[in-house]
Amino acid sequence: MKGLLSKVVVLAEGLYSSTTPVKYAVALAKTFGTEVLAVYAVDTAAIRQLAASKIFVDEESEEYEKSLEETGRRHLAFARELGKAKGVEIETRLVKGSIVGEVLRVAEETGADCILIGGWEHNGDFRDILVEASREIANFAPCSVLIVKSQDAEKAYKAL
């Protein structure tokens, strides 16, 4: 039997909530040897909905998708840097589709023991798409889900 928390998938999305689970994952990796995979999903499902609703025209959809890809690459590069600063290698993956569907797919494909998501305690508009995605991930995940509070992540990361 493999150890608990031997592999985690980290949702690296959102402004405040993306670094929180990454820092916690770095602490897990450093302490327990946990493998860390940070995932950023370009939410093409939402883009398609916006286009179908005529909120976006095709050119705007393409431009917005490219913008989200760039944002995702920045988030994932920052996740790698957070790991590197503490001597931890973080694998990253930029995926396209719905946030929930892609995170669940990656977790299942990789045999993750846990999905780490950031809490929304500081920036909590409960209608926000990331909050709803976090709830759906928690409900439908093929493994445990840990909602990481920022103060816990900061304390664990700084202690390394």
Buried (B, 14 or more C-beta within 10 A) or exposed (E): EEEEBBBBBBBBBBEBBBBBBBBBBBBBBBEEEBBBBBBBBBBBBBBBEBBEEEEBEEEEBEEBBEEBBEBBBEBBEBBBEBBEEEEBEBBBBBBBBBBBBBBBBBBEEBEBBBBBBBBBEEBEEEEBEBBEBBBBBBEEBEBBBBBBBBEBBBEBBEEB
